[in-house]
Amino acid sequence: MKRVRAEVDDVISGVTRMAGGEPRSVTWRELAEEREQEVRRLSLYRAVLSDLSRCEHGRHFGDVCSGCGGPSHGNAYLPPAARIGSDISGRPIIVPAKAQFAKAEEWRDA
């Protein structure tokens, strides 16, 4: 019974992680901080991906751009239907139509 109580206490105080083969206790605060760091890291990727639709003057496709002479033409280096790579399964990653840039699933199904 003491063993069960000890395990319950471990769960209440935090979770156990393996660090170099040794279990260590991790508090909920540490887990939250790790999650926040991961969100910040992924936000950087999101910012880069959202910039892929910008023209050379920094405006997103369709936005008013004085440099483009009206609506922005978007990124000239990523024309729609261009294959820009493959995912881990070998499926192509294809540039969608400019109006579909914000939809992640469109990069697979273009």
Phi, psi and omega in degrees: 000324179296324180295316179298316180298320179296319179294318178297317178300321178298317180295318180294319183280342180161191178243163181261132177241152176266123178234107181062033179087351180253131177290144175220153181275136179238129180280164178296328178296317178297319178298319179296320179294320177298318179297317180296321177296319179294320178297318178297318180297315179292331177297326177295318177296318180300319179297316179297314181296323180291334179284347181296341180266006182276146174280178181294348178263001176092010181258141177293154177309130177089342177288156177295129180220116179294329180292327179273351180077038180141225177292146178297141178275353181080195184283114181289342183272351178236073180291149178305144178078002177285134175275122184249001179161193180221152176274183184298337179268001181088000178288141181290147170255115187239137179293124179281177173302148185308321182290347183255008183306323186284352182258107185304321182295336180291336179290342178264324190258008185297000000 
